[in-house]
Amino acid sequence: MPKVKSDDWKHVIVLNEKESGQKVDGTVRMQCAYCSKEYSGGVGRIRAHLLGSNSMKKCKDAPSDVISSVTGEQKMKTEAKLLWKSKQSLDEATTSTPSTSSGAGTPLADSTVAEKLKQASIPQVFHSTVTQAADSAVARFFYACGIPFVVAESRYFKDAMSSVIKCE
């Protein structure tokens, strides 16, 4: 399935594409539909020309509605990227087990050195692993569903969890 070009391409005239839509020499030469400036590149260069950037001057002849629509699209893409990154970090935080060593010089490292040096028994290790997995699963459930943590204080939630534990 061929790639679908974004709406940004309607603001330029492509100069060196064949009728089939393929690039002639590996780069796309285009001309701004508003100020007739020629440049090479892709969608990023189109946006850089319309909005202005460090490497390109802003198009002075572009209509204000075009500028506002491109700016709005850029903001939406930035927000979506931030949302995706926060979701990934949340996934990492709830799926990975905490490391047993922390960097030197941190308050956590200084306060728990004696606890780290103490050898844990086999039942403690297995129980802590199972507990961490359960904690991660419950936290992921609350985060993913958008449930407020105050729900965990509900008598009905506690009764439900007690019933689940007894089923083991």
C-alpha positions in Angstrom: 0.0 0.0 0.0 1.6 3.3 -1.0 2.2 6.0 1.5 -0.4 8.7 1.9 1.0 12.2 1.6 0.0 14.7 4.3 -1.9 17.9 3.8 1.3 19.8 4.0 2.1 18.9 0.4 -0.8 21.0 -0.9 1.2 24.1 0.0 4.0 23.3 -2.4 4.5 22.6 -6.1 6.7 19.5 -6.7 9.2 20.3 -9.4 11.1 17.1 -10.2 8.7 14.2 -9.8 7.8 12.1 -12.8 4.1 11.4 -13.6 4.3 8.2 -11.6 5.1 10.2 -8.5 8.6 8.8 -8.0 11.6 11.0 -7.2 13.9 11.7 -10.2 17.3 12.1 -8.5 16.6 10.9 -4.9 15.5 14.3 -3.6 12.3 16.2 -4.0 12.6 19.8 -5.3 9.6 21.9 -4.5 8.4 25.4 -4.8 6.3 27.2 -2.2 2.8 27.8 -3.6 2.7 31.3 -1.9 6.1 32.9 -2.3 7.6 30.8 -5.1 10.8 30.0 -3.1 12.4 26.8 -4.3 14.0 24.2 -1.9 14.6 20.5 -1.4 13.3 18.2 1.3 10.1 16.7 2.6 7.3 17.5 5.0 9.6 18.8 7.7 11.0 21.4 5.3 7.6 22.4 4.2 6.6 23.1 7.8 9.9 24.8 8.5 9.3 27.1 5.6 5.7 27.9 6.5 6.4 28.4 10.2 10.0 29.5 10.2 12.9 27.7 11.9 16.6 28.1 12.6 17.5 26.9 9.1 14.7 28.5 7.1 13.0 31.9 7.0 9.3 32.1 7.5 7.1 32.4 4.4 5.8 35.9 4.4 3.2 35.4 1.8 1.4 32.4 3.4 -2.2 33.1 4.5 -2.8 33.3 8.2 -5.3 30.4 8.1 -2.6 28.2 6.6 -0.1 29.2 9.3 -2.7 28.6 12.1 -3.7 25.1 10.7 -0.1 24.0 10.3 0.7 25.3 13.8 -2.3 23.5 15.2 -1.3 20.2 13.5 2.3 20.7 14.9 0.9 21.2 18.4 -1.3 18.1 18.1 1.6 16.0 17.0 3.8 17.3 19.8 1.0 16.5 22.4 0.6 13.1 20.9 4.3 12.4 21.1 4.4 13.6 24.8 1.4 11.4 25.6 3.0 8.4 23.9 6.3 9.0 25.9 4.4 9.3 29.2 2.5 6.1 28.4 5.8 4.3 27.6 7.4 5.5 30.9 4.3 4.4 32.8 4.5 1.0 31.2 8.2 0.7 32.1 7.5 1.8 35.6 4.7 -0.8 36.1 6.2 -3.7 34.3 9.9 -3.6 35.4 11.0 -4.8 38.8 12.9 -2.3 40.9 16.7 -2.7 40.8 18.4 -3.9 43.9 21.2 -1.4 43.5 21.1 2.3 43.2 23.8 4.8 42.4 26.3 5.8 45.0 25.7 9.1 46.7 21.9 8.9 46.6 19.9 9.1 49.8 18.3 5.7 49.0 21.8 4.1 48.6 23.0 5.6 51.9 20.0 4.7 54.0 19.5 1.1 52.9 23.1 -0.2 52.7 22.7 -2.4 55.7 19.4 -3.8 54.3 21.0 -4.6 51.0 23.9 -6.5 52.7 21.5 -8.7 54.7 20.9 -12.0 52.9 17.3 -12.8 52.2 15.9 -16.3 52.7 14.5 -18.2 49.7 10.8 -17.8 50.8 11.3 -14.1 51.3 12.7 -13.7 47.8 9.9 -15.6 46.1 7.3 -13.8 48.2 8.8 -10.4 47.4 8.8 -11.2 43.6 5.2 -12.3 43.7 4.2 -9.2 45.7 6.0 -6.9 43.3 4.2 -8.6 40.4 0.9 -8.2 42.1 1.5 -4.6 43.0 2.5 -3.8 39.4 -0.6 -5.6 38.1 -2.9 -3.7 40.4 -1.2 -0.3 39.7 -1.4 -0.9 35.9 -5.1 -1.7 36.3 -5.7 1.6 38.2 -3.5 3.6 35.8 -4.9 2.1 32.5 -8.5 2.5 33.5 -8.1 5.9 35.1 -9.5 4.8 38.4 -8.8 7.1 41.3 -6.6 5.5 44.0 -9.1 6.5 46.7 -11.2 3.5 45.4 -8.6 1.2 47.1 -9.8 2.6 50.4 -13.4 1.5 49.7 -14.8 -1.2 52.0 -16.2 -3.0 49.0 -12.9 -3.1 47.2 -11.1 -4.5 50.3 -13.9 -7.2 50.6 -13.4 -8.1 46.9 -9.6 -8.3 47.3 -10.0 -10.5 50.5 -12.3 -12.8 48.6 -9.8 -13.1 45.7 -7.0 -13.9 48.2 -9.1 -16.6 49.8 -9.6 -18.3 46.4 -5.9 -19.2 46.2 
